[in-house]
């Protein structure tokens, strides 16, 4: 399905932010919208409806990516590559 890429982006957002209250919807015109549940139980629209690629880019930009752990071996390997 086309929405798999968009739903995976929302799932990454949930993990990065630690907030499971995000959801997405796909409108009949093919645009995707991001929603967040408020404290009153109402769904609030976050941003505006966007085409899939722009939606994924928007969702990925909401919460910073966690820094990747780099082992000492990886650092040594990179330094060896830079020396040549």
Biopython code that builds the backbone (N, CA, C, O; Angstrom):
import numpy as np
from Bio.PDB.StructureBuilder import StructureBuilder

atoms = [
    (1, "UNK", "N", (0.818, -1.197, 0.000)),
    (1, "UNK", "CA", (0.000, 0.000, 0.000)),
    (1, "UNK", "C", (0.857, 1.254, 0.000)),
    (1, "UNK", "O", (1.995, 1.243, 0.471)),
    (2, "UNK", "N", (0.313, 2.309, -0.520)),
    (2, "UNK", "CA", (1.019, 3.583, -0.552)),
    (2, "UNK", "C", (1.204, 4.172, 0.840)),
    (2, "UNK", "O", (2.188, 4.868, 1.093)),
    (3, "UNK", "N", (0.295, 3.909, 1.718)),
    (3, "UNK", "CA", (0.345, 4.552, 3.026)),
    (3, "UNK", "C", (1.340, 3.888, 3.974)),
    (3, "UNK", "O", (1.536, 4.380, 5.085)),
    (4, "UNK", "N", (1.974, 2.786, 3.571)),
    (4, "UNK", "CA", (2.924, 2.104, 4.444)),
    (4, "UNK", "C", (4.091, 3.016, 4.797)),
    (4, "UNK", "O", (4.524, 3.043, 5.949)),
    (5, "UNK", "N", (4.597, 3.751, 3.839)),
    (5, "UNK", "CA", (5.708, 4.680, 4.071)),
    (5, "UNK", "C", (5.306, 5.765, 5.060)),
    (5, "UNK", "O", (6.086, 6.128, 5.940)),
    (6, "UNK", "N", (4.108, 6.275, 4.918)),
    (6, "UNK", "CA", (3.616, 7.327, 5.812)),
    (6, "UNK", "C", (3.365, 6.783, 7.213)),
    (6, "UNK", "O", (3.708, 7.440, 8.196)),
    (7, "UNK", "N", (2.775, 5.600, 7.322)),
    (7, "UNK", "CA", (2.501, 5.039, 8.647)),
    (7, "UNK", "C", (3.797, 4.669, 9.359)),
    (7, "UNK", "O", (3.872, 4.768, 10.584)),
    (8, "UNK", "N", (4.814, 4.246, 8.618)),
    (8, "UNK", "CA", (6.112, 3.958, 9.232)),
    (8, "UNK", "C", (6.737, 5.241, 9.779)),
    (8, "UNK", "O", (7.384, 5.215, 10.826)),
    (9, "UNK", "N", (6.551, 6.350, 9.088)),
    (9, "UNK", "CA", (7.069, 7.636, 9.572)),
    (9, "UNK", "C", (6.384, 8.046, 10.870)),
    (9, "UNK", "O", (7.033, 8.565, 11.779)),
    (10, "UNK", "N", (5.087, 7.816, 10.960)),
    (10, "UNK", "CA", (4.349, 8.150, 12.190)),
    (10, "UNK", "C", (4.811, 7.242, 13.329)),
    (10, "UNK", "O", (4.937, 7.696, 14.466)),
    (11, "UNK", "N", (5.061, 5.984, 13.040)),
    (11, "UNK", "CA", (5.547, 5.056, 14.070)),
    (11, "UNK", "C", (6.930, 5.485, 14.566)),
    (11, "UNK", "O", (7.199, 5.416, 15.765)),
    (12, "UNK", "N", (7.801, 5.923, 13.671)),
    (12, "UNK", "CA", (9.112, 6.436, 14.089)),
    (12, "UNK", "C", (8.955, 7.672, 14.970)),
    (12, "UNK", "O", (9.685, 7.839, 15.947)),
    (13, "UNK", "N", (8.004, 8.533, 14.624)),
    (13, "UNK", "CA", (7.748, 9.725, 15.430)),
    (13, "UNK", "C", (7.310, 9.341, 16.835)),
    (13, "UNK", "O", (7.754, 9.941, 17.814)),
    (14, "UNK", "N", (6.448, 8.350, 16.937)),
    (14, "UNK", "CA", (5.996, 7.890, 18.257)),
    (14, "UNK", "C", (7.173, 7.399, 19.092)),
    (14, "UNK", "O", (7.268, 7.714, 20.278)),
    (15, "UNK", "N", (8.056, 6.641, 18.485)),
    (15, "UNK", "CA", (9.211, 6.107, 19.220)),
    (15, "UNK", "C", (10.186, 7.211, 19.603)),
    (15, "UNK", "O", (10.684, 7.227, 20.729)),
    (16, "UNK", "N", (10.467, 8.135, 18.688)),
    (16, "UNK", "CA", (11.430, 9.202, 18.965)),
    (16, "UNK", "C", (10.935, 10.156, 20.032)),
    (16, "UNK", "O", (11.698, 10.561, 20.909)),
    (17, "UNK", "N", (9.665, 10.518, 19.965)),
    (17, "UNK", "CA", (9.134, 11.510, 20.892)),
    (17, "UNK", "C", (8.684, 10.892, 22.208)),
    (17, "UNK", "O", (8.580, 11.588, 23.218)),
    (18, "UNK", "N", (8.417, 9.600, 22.202)),
    (18, "UNK", "CA", (7.916, 8.946, 23.403)),
    (18, "UNK", "C", (6.443, 9.234, 23.648)),
    (18, "UNK", "O", (5.928, 8.951, 24.730)),
    (19, "UNK", "N", (5.771, 9.785, 22.668)),
    (19, "UNK", "CA", (4.348, 10.121, 22.778)),
    (19, "UNK", "C", (3.568, 9.242, 21.809)),
    (19, "UNK", "O", (3.749, 9.332, 20.595)),
    (20, "UNK", "N", (2.718, 8.408, 22.339)),
    (20, "UNK", "CA", (1.969, 7.478, 21.491)),
    (20, "UNK", "C", (0.635, 8.064, 21.026)),
    (20, "UNK", "O", (-0.212, 7.330, 20.515)),
    (21, "UNK", "N", (0.439, 9.345, 21.190)),
    (21, "UNK", "CA", (-0.847, 9.967, 20.874)),
    (21, "UNK", "C", (-0.941, 10.456, 19.431)),
    (21, "UNK", "O", (-1.929, 11.092, 19.065)),
    (22, "UNK", "N", (0.062, 10.174, 18.607)),
    (22, "UNK", "CA", (0.036, 10.596, 17.214)),
    (22, "UNK", "C", (-0.669, 9.550, 16.354)),
    (22, "UNK", "O", (-0.548, 8.348, 16.591)),
    (23, "UNK", "N", (-1.399, 10.022, 15.364)),
    (23, "UNK", "CA", (-2.027, 9.140, 14.379)),
    (23, "UNK", "C", (-2.072, 9.870, 13.051)),
    (23, "UNK", "O", (-1.850, 11.079, 12.989)),
    (24, "UNK", "N", (-2.359, 9.138, 11.994)),
    (24, "UNK", "CA", (-2.442, 9.760, 10.682)),
    (24, "UNK", "C", (-3.738, 9.353, 10.022)),
    (24, "UNK", "O", (-4.359, 8.352, 10.380)),
    (25, "UNK", "N", (-4.125, 10.146, 9.057)),
    (25, "UNK", "CA", (-5.300, 9.793, 8.265)),
    (25, "UNK", "C", (-4.997, 10.100, 6.811)),
    (25, "UNK", "O", (-4.243, 11.020, 6.492)),
    (26, "UNK", "N", (-5.596, 9.316, 5.947)),
    (26, "UNK", "CA", (-5.455, 9.513, 4.514)),
    (26, "UNK", "C", (-6.804, 9.984, 4.004)),
    (26, "UNK", "O", (-7.820, 9.306, 4.162)),
    (27, "UNK", "N", (-6.796, 11.146, 3.396)),
    (27, "UNK", "CA", (-8.046, 11.716, 2.912)),
    (27, "UNK", "C", (-8.401, 11.145, 1.548)),
    (27, "UNK", "O", (-7.574, 10.496, 0.907)),
    (28, "UNK", "N", (-9.614, 11.382, 1.110)),
    (28, "UNK", "CA", (-10.074, 10.861, -0.177)),
    (28, "UNK", "C", (-9.345, 11.498, -1.355)),
    (28, "UNK", "O", (-9.318, 10.923, -2.444)),
    (29, "UNK", "N", (-8.756, 12.675, -1.156)),
    (29, "UNK", "CA", (-8.012, 13.321, -2.234)),
    (29, "UNK", "C", (-6.548, 12.879, -2.275)),
    (29, "UNK", "O", (-5.766, 13.413, -3.061)),
    (30, "UNK", "N", (-6.167, 11.897, -1.428)),
    (30, "UNK", "CA", (-4.818, 11.345, -1.438)),
    (30, "UNK", "C", (-3.836, 12.074, -0.553)),
    (30, "UNK", "O", (-2.653, 11.733, -0.542)),
    (31, "UNK", "N", (-4.288, 13.066, 0.190)),
    (31, "UNK", "CA", (-3.401, 13.792, 1.091)),
    (31, "UNK", "C", (-3.409, 13.141, 2.469)),
    (31, "UNK", "O", (-4.417, 12.586, 2.905)),
    (32, "UNK", "N", (-2.271, 13.219, 3.141)),
    (32, "UNK", "CA", (-2.124, 12.643, 4.471)),
    (32, "UNK", "C", (-2.099, 13.747, 5.498)),
    (32, "UNK", "O", (-1.542, 14.819, 5.260)),
    (33, "UNK", "N", (-2.705, 13.486, 6.644)),
    (33, "UNK", "CA", (-2.692, 14.474, 7.722)),
    (33, "UNK", "C", (-2.307, 13.797, 9.029)),
    (33, "UNK", "O", (-2.648, 12.640, 9.274)),
    (34, "UNK", "N", (-1.590, 14.541, 9.859)),
    (34, "UNK", "CA", (-1.122, 14.053, 11.147)),
    (34, "UNK", "C", (-2.019, 14.618, 12.238)),
    (34, "UNK", "O", (-2.354, 15.802, 12.230)),
    (35, "UNK", "N", (-2.403, 13.757, 13.176)),
    (35, "UNK", "CA", (-3.275, 14.154, 14.280)),
    (35, "UNK", "C", (-2.622, 13.781, 15.597)),
    (35, "UNK", "O", (-1.840, 12.833, 15.676)),
    (36, "UNK", "N", (-2.957, 14.543, 16.629)),
    (36, "UNK", "CA", (-2.502, 14.252, 17.981)),
    (36, "UNK", "C", (-3.685, 14.398, 18.918)),
    (36, "UNK", "O", (-4.441, 15.366, 18.834)),
    (37, "UNK", "N", (-3.840, 13.438, 19.803)),
    (37, "UNK", "CA", (-4.927, 13.486, 20.771)),
    (37, "UNK", "C", (-4.607, 14.529, 21.833)),
    (37, "UNK", "O", (-3.498, 14.566, 22.365)),
    (38, "UNK", "N", (-5.577, 15.365, 22.133)),
    (38, "UNK", "CA", (-5.388, 16.398, 23.150)),
    (38, "UNK", "C", (-5.775, 15.843, 24.516)),
    (38, "UNK", "O", (-6.231, 14.706, 24.631)),
    (39, "UNK", "N", (-5.590, 16.651, 25.534)),
    (39, "UNK", "CA", (-5.929, 16.228, 26.892)),
    (39, "UNK", "C", (-7.438, 16.072, 27.068)),
    (39, "UNK", "O", (-7.893, 15.362, 27.965)),
    (40, "UNK", "N", (-8.209, 16.735, 26.214)),
    (40, "UNK", "CA", (-9.667, 16.629, 26.303)),
    (40, "UNK", "C", (-10.210, 15.434, 25.529)),
    (40, "UNK", "O", (-11.412, 15.168, 25.555)),
    (41, "UNK", "N", (-9.314, 14.703, 24.831)),
    (41, "UNK", "CA", (-9.753, 13.542, 24.068)),
    (41, "UNK", "C", (-10.104, 13.851, 22.629)),
    (41, "UNK", "O", (-10.531, 12.966, 21.887)),
    (42, "UNK", "N", (-9.929, 15.091, 22.229)),
    (42, "UNK", "CA", (-10.209, 15.496, 20.854)),
    (42, "UNK", "C", (-8.960, 15.313, 20.007)),
    (42, "UNK", "O", (-7.842, 15.443, 20.505)),
    (43, "UNK", "N", (-9.147, 15.018, 18.752)),
    (43, "UNK", "CA", (-8.038, 14.884, 17.820)),
    (43, "UNK", "C", (-7.722, 16.252, 17.217)),
    (43, "UNK", "O", (-8.589, 16.896, 16.627)),
    (44, "UNK", "N", (-6.457, 16.689, 17.374)),
    (44, "UNK", "CA", (-6.036, 17.987, 16.847)),
    (44, "UNK", "C", (-5.161, 17.765, 15.619)),
    (44, "UNK", "O", (-4.290, 16.895, 15.620)),
    (45, "UNK", "N", (-5.392, 18.543, 14.588)),
    (45, "UNK", "CA", (-4.602, 18.460, 13.368)),
    (45, "UNK", "C", (-3.243, 19.120, 13.595)),
    (45, "UNK", "O", (-3.168, 20.245, 14.090)),
    (46, "UNK", "N", (-2.173, 18.419, 13.234)),
    (46, "UNK", "CA", (-0.816, 18.951, 13.340)),
    (46, "UNK", "C", (-0.350, 19.259, 11.923)),
    (46, "UNK", "O", (-0.235, 18.351, 11.100)),
    (47, "UNK", "N", (-0.087, 20.498, 11.636)),
    (47, "UNK", "CA", (0.311, 20.894, 10.285)),
    (47, "UNK", "C", (-0.892, 20.933, 9.358)),
    (47, "UNK", "O", (-2.024, 21.133, 9.798)),
    (48, "UNK", "N", (-0.639, 20.741, 8.083)),
    (48, "UNK", "CA", (-1.709, 20.739, 7.094)),
    (48, "UNK", "C", (-1.627, 19.445, 6.285)),
    (48, "UNK", "O", (-0.582, 18.794, 6.265)),
    (49, "UNK", "N", (-2.713, 19.067, 5.621)),
    (49, "UNK", "CA", (-2.688, 17.858, 4.798)),
    (49, "UNK", "C", (-1.656, 18.000, 3.664)),
    (49, "UNK", "O", (-1.585, 19.033, 2.999)),
    (50, "UNK", "N", (-0.859, 16.936, 3.460)),
    (50, "UNK", "CA", (0.231, 16.974, 2.490)),
    (50, "UNK", "C", (0.257, 15.708, 1.641)),
    (50, "UNK", "O", (-0.270, 14.676, 2.056)),
    (51, "UNK", "N", (0.864, 15.774, 0.459)),
    (51, "UNK", "CA", (1.108, 14.553, -0.310)),
    (51, "UNK", "C", (2.081, 13.652, 0.460)),
    (51, "UNK", "O", (2.769, 14.115, 1.370)),
    (52, "UNK", "N", (2.135, 12.378, 0.098)),
    (52, "UNK", "CA", (2.866, 11.398, 0.896)),
    (52, "UNK", "C", (4.329, 11.766, 1.144)),
    (52, "UNK", "O", (4.757, 11.753, 2.297)),
    (53, "UNK", "N", (5.100, 12.086, 0.132)),
    (53, "UNK", "CA", (6.522, 12.365, 0.323)),
    (53, "UNK", "C", (6.751, 13.585, 1.202)),
    (53, "UNK", "O", (7.644, 13.583, 2.050)),
    (54, "UNK", "N", (5.959, 14.616, 1.007)),
    (54, "UNK", "CA", (6.071, 15.813, 1.847)),
    (54, "UNK", "C", (5.628, 15.515, 3.276)),
    (54, "UNK", "O", (6.199, 16.046, 4.228)),
    (55, "UNK", "N", (4.609, 14.666, 3.427)),
    (55, "UNK", "CA", (4.131, 14.268, 4.749)),
    (55, "UNK", "C", (5.227, 13.533, 5.516)),
    (55, "UNK", "O", (5.467, 13.819, 6.689)),
    (56, "UNK", "N", (5.888, 12.592, 4.855)),
    (56, "UNK", "CA", (6.961, 11.830, 5.494)),
    (56, "UNK", "C", (8.094, 12.761, 5.901)),
    (56, "UNK", "O", (8.636, 12.627, 6.998)),
    (57, "UNK", "N", (8.457, 13.692, 5.047)),
    (57, "UNK", "CA", (9.511, 14.660, 5.360)),
    (57, "UNK", "C", (9.106, 15.532, 6.557)),
    (57, "UNK", "O", (9.928, 15.801, 7.434)),
    (58, "UNK", "N", (7.855, 15.966, 6.592)),
    (58, "UNK", "CA", (7.347, 16.786, 7.694)),
    (58, "UNK", "C", (7.383, 16.008, 9.008)),
    (58, "UNK", "O", (7.845, 16.525, 10.024)),
    (59, "UNK", "N", (6.898, 14.775, 8.989)),
    (59, "UNK", "CA", (6.835, 13.966, 10.214)),
    (59, "UNK", "C", (8.244, 13.657, 10.714)),
    (59, "UNK", "O", (8.489, 13.698, 11.919)),
    (60, "UNK", "N", (9.170, 13.348, 9.811)),
    (60, "UNK", "CA", (10.546, 13.062, 10.223)),
    (60, "UNK", "C", (11.215, 14.286, 10.837)),
    (60, "UNK", "O", (12.117, 14.145, 11.662)),
    (61, "UNK", "N", (10.794, 15.467, 10.452)),
    (61, "UNK", "CA", (11.387, 16.691, 10.988)),
    (61, "UNK", "C", (10.820, 17.129, 12.328)),
    (61, "UNK", "O", (11.365, 18.039, 12.953)),
    (62, "UNK", "N", (9.749, 16.511, 12.782)),
    (62, "UNK", "CA", (9.127, 16.932, 14.043)),
    (62, "UNK", "C", (9.953, 16.568, 15.266)),
    (62, "UNK", "O", (10.014, 17.342, 16.221)),
    (63, "UNK", "N", (10.575, 15.428, 15.251)),
    (63, "UNK", "CA", (11.338, 14.987, 16.402)),
    (63, "UNK", "C", (12.727, 14.578, 15.927)),
    (63, "UNK", "O", (12.851, 13.827, 14.959)),
    (64, "UNK", "N", (13.764, 15.056, 16.587)),
    (64, "UNK", "CA", (15.117, 14.747, 16.110)),
    (64, "UNK", "C", (15.426, 13.258, 16.221)),
    (64, "UNK", "O", (14.943, 12.559, 17.112)),
    (65, "UNK", "N", (16.245, 12.806, 15.283)),
    (65, "UNK", "CA", (16.651, 11.407, 15.287)),
    (65, "UNK", "C", (17.624, 11.178, 16.429)),
    (65, "UNK", "O", (18.467, 12.027, 16.719)),
    (66, "UNK", "N", (17.503, 10.031, 17.071)),
    (66, "UNK", "CA", (18.416, 9.717, 18.156)),
    (66, "UNK", "C", (19.802, 9.465, 17.576)),
    (66, "UNK", "O", (19.939, 8.828, 16.532)),
    (67, "UNK", "N", (20.829, 9.966, 18.258)),
    (67, "UNK", "CA", (22.182, 9.735, 17.739)),
    (67, "UNK", "C", (22.510, 8.239, 17.777)),
    (67, "UNK", "O", (22.181, 7.525, 18.724)),
    (68, "UNK", "N", (23.160, 7.809, 16.722)),
    (68, "UNK", "CA", (23.521, 6.399, 16.641)),
    (68, "UNK", "C", (24.739, 6.134, 17.499)),
    (68, "UNK", "O", (25.656, 6.951, 17.578)),
    (69, "UNK", "N", (24.733, 4.988, 18.134)),
    (69, "UNK", "CA", (25.871, 4.602, 18.945)),
    (69, "UNK", "C", (26.977, 4.118, 18.032)),
    (69, "UNK", "O", (26.743, 3.338, 17.108)),
    (70, "UNK", "N", (28.168, 4.581, 18.295)),
    (70, "UNK", "CA", (29.320, 4.208, 17.491)),
    (70, "UNK", "C", (30.323, 3.511, 18.402)),
    (70, "UNK", "O", (30.721, 4.050, 19.435)),
    (71, "UNK", "N", (30.722, 2.313, 18.009)),
    (71, "UNK", "CA", (31.672, 1.571, 18.827)),
    (71, "UNK", "C", (33.101, 2.049, 18.563)),
    (71, "UNK", "O", (33.355, 2.775, 17.602)),
    (72, "UNK", "N", (34.012, 1.642, 19.412)),
    (72, "UNK", "CA", (35.412, 2.002, 19.230)),
    (72, "UNK", "C", (35.965, 1.394, 17.945)),
    (72, "UNK", "O", (36.807, 1.994, 17.277)),
    (73, "UNK", "N", (35.489, 0.206, 17.607)),
    (73, "UNK", "CA", (35.948, -0.434, 16.381)),
    (73, "UNK", "C", (35.505, 0.355, 15.150)),
    (73, "UNK", "O", (36.260, 0.490, 14.187)),
    (74, "UNK", "N", (34.275, 0.875, 15.187)),
    (74, "UNK", "CA", (33.791, 1.700, 14.081)),
    (74, "UNK", "C", (34.624, 2.973, 13.938)),
    (74, "UNK", "O", (34.964, 3.377, 12.826)),
    (75, "UNK", "N", (34.945, 3.594, 15.055)),
    (75, "UNK", "CA", (35.757, 4.806, 15.021)),
    (75, "UNK", "C", (37.150, 4.518, 14.470)),
    (75, "UNK", "O", (37.682, 5.297, 13.680)),
    (76, "UNK", "N", (37.742, 3.394, 14.890)),
    (76, "UNK", "CA", (39.071, 3.025, 14.399)),
    (76, "UNK", "C", (39.027, 2.745, 12.901)),
    (76, "UNK", "O", (39.938, 3.129, 12.168)),
    (77, "UNK", "N", (37.983, 2.087, 12.455)),
    (77, "UNK", "CA", (37.838, 1.785, 11.036)),
    (77, "UNK", "C", (37.715, 3.069, 10.220)),
    (77, "UNK", "O", (38.347, 3.202, 9.171)),
    (78, "UNK", "N", (36.916, 4.000, 10.690)),
    (78, "UNK", "CA", (36.751, 5.271, 9.979)),
    (78, "UNK", "C", (38.061, 6.058, 9.937)),
    (78, "UNK", "O", (38.386, 6.680, 8.926)),
    (79, "UNK", "N", (38.808, 6.026, 11.036)),
    (79, "UNK", "CA", (40.086, 6.760, 11.053)),
    (79, "UNK", "C", (41.069, 6.125, 10.079)),
    (79, "UNK", "O", (41.857, 6.832, 9.451)),
    (80, "UNK", "N", (41.035, 4.794, 9.945)),
    (80, "UNK", "CA", (41.908, 4.120, 8.977)),
    (80, "UNK", "C", (41.508, 4.502, 7.552)),
    (80, "UNK", "O", (42.373, 4.680, 6.695)),
    (81, "UNK", "N", (40.213, 4.629, 7.295)),
    (81, "UNK", "CA", (39.765, 5.017, 5.962)),
    (81, "UNK", "C", (40.188, 6.437, 5.617)),
    (81, "UNK", "O", (40.528, 6.732, 4.471)),
    (82, "UNK", "N", (40.165, 7.310, 6.611)),
    (82, "UNK", "CA", (40.529, 8.714, 6.383)),
    (82, "UNK", "C", (42.028, 8.891, 6.158)),
    (82, "UNK", "O", (42.441, 9.848, 5.504)),
    (83, "UNK", "N", (42.855, 7.977, 6.695)),
    (83, "UNK", "CA", (44.295, 8.092, 6.547)),
    (83, "UNK", "C", (44.741, 7.823, 5.114)),
    (83, "UNK", "O", (45.749, 8.372, 4.668)),
    (84, "UNK", "N", (44.010, 6.994, 4.395)),
    (84, "UNK", "CA", (44.438, 6.613, 3.027)),
    (84, "UNK", "C", (44.067, 7.616, 2.012)),
    (84, "UNK", "O", (44.358, 7.434, 0.830)),
]
sb = StructureBuilder()
sb.init_structure("model")
sb.init_model(0)
sb.init_chain("A")
sb.init_seg("    ")
for serial, (resi, resn, name, xyz) in enumerate(atoms, 1):
    if name == "N":
        sb.init_residue(resn, " ", resi, " ")
    sb.init_atom(name, np.array(xyz, "f"), 0.0, 1.0, " ", f" {name:<3s}", serial, name[0])
structure = sb.get_structure()
